[in-house]
Amino acid sequence: MNKDQIIQTINLSKKYKNRWAVTDINLDIRQGQVFGFLGPNGAGKSTTIRMLLSLIRPTRGAFRLFGCANSRNIYRRIGALIEKPDFYLYLSGYRNLKILADLTGGISNDAINEALEIVKLKGREHEKVKNYSHGMKQRLGIAQALMSNPELLILDEPTTGLDPEGIKEVRDLITDMANDLGITIFLSSHRLYEIEQVCTHMAIIDHGKMVIQGDVQGLLRDTNFFVTEVEVDNPDKAYKLLAEEEWIKKTTLSERILKVQVAGNFRPRLVDFLVSHDLKVSSIVPRTHLEDFYLSLIEQRGQI
């Protein structure tokens, strides 16, 4: 194992009765990465995380954390938030963290205050949790995971149920923690925009199996899947024309913007084609988003 390898899984698999929830997952997560674990609901993300945290046992395969296998002591170096955090609603945020700190042992009041500062709850820590917004409760859950000063932070769907403002707060918090604290972050999510915005690396799983893994921007840059956004004066006419062309893989039309799936070397041909059919092209922008890339991969798997 490489010395900066934080998480390594080797054919990690979990079976429930006759159904394989996770099959032969091989993850490679390095120090300092913000690693996105992406997949639709039910893909096996939470099952994988629960195996990594020894909450459930793998059916087969193995995993290593910081190069260690089957070591309970290693979890002192890990903070985790699994789905929705639960707190005593009639107690303050600080009191909730204090109870958890006392149960864990070795966590000082200064560490609690520092965690509250990081998640921007200082000044609100002595209010009862029942008066917190959902976003504040999520940030309190992240504070709980940060109290032990972890080297690895595991977050399972941390923005579930949040409004757009709460999602942005958590997303900004993850970015700040990665940049300012140097923590390796393992982020499970089904939100494509979230992964693209905050993650340096990612893995996509579907139906419990690995689809792809690598550097986010590298995957989008090096893929043979390209999307070009096109604006023309008559998008309905352009859509009908492009839909009949074999050299165009796929075309969609949304809010008068054409998304054309075409190889990069065909973009000049795309412009010539539209102009030759008396269409005025106002813009043509190569813009392959993670959403386009992800849906293409899932669609290809469905056709196998």
Sequence and secondary structure as in RCSB ss.txt:
>XXXX:A:sequence
MNKDQIIQTINLSKKYKNRWAVTDINLDIRQGQVFGFLGPNGAGKSTTIRMLLSLIRPTRGAFRLFGCANSRNIY
RRIGALIEKPDFYLYLSGYRNLKILADLTGGISNDAINEALEIVKLKGREHEKVKNYSHGMKQRLGIAQALMSNP
ELLILDEPTTGLDPEGIKEVRDLITDMANDLGITIFLSSHRLYEIEQVCTHMAIIDHGKMVIQGDVQGLLRDTNF
FVTEVEVDNPDKAYKLLAEEEWIKKTTLSERILKVQVAGNFRPRLVDFLVSHDLKVSSIVPRTHLEDFYLSLIEQ
RGQI
>XXXX:A:secstr
  TTEEEEEEEEEEEETTEEEEEEE  EEETT EEEEE  TTSSHHHHHHHHTTSS  SEEEEEETTBSS GGGG
GGEEEEESS    TTSBHHHHHHHHHHHH S  HHHHHHHHHHTT TTTTTSBGGGS HHHHHHHHHHHHHTT  
SEEEEESTTTT  HHHHHHHHHHHHHIIIII  EEEEEES HHHHHHH SEEEEEETTEEEEEEEHHHHHHH S 
 EEEEEES HHHHHHHHHT TT  EEEEETTEEEEE  GGGHHHHHHHHHHTT  EEEEEE   HHHHHHHHHHH
HHH 
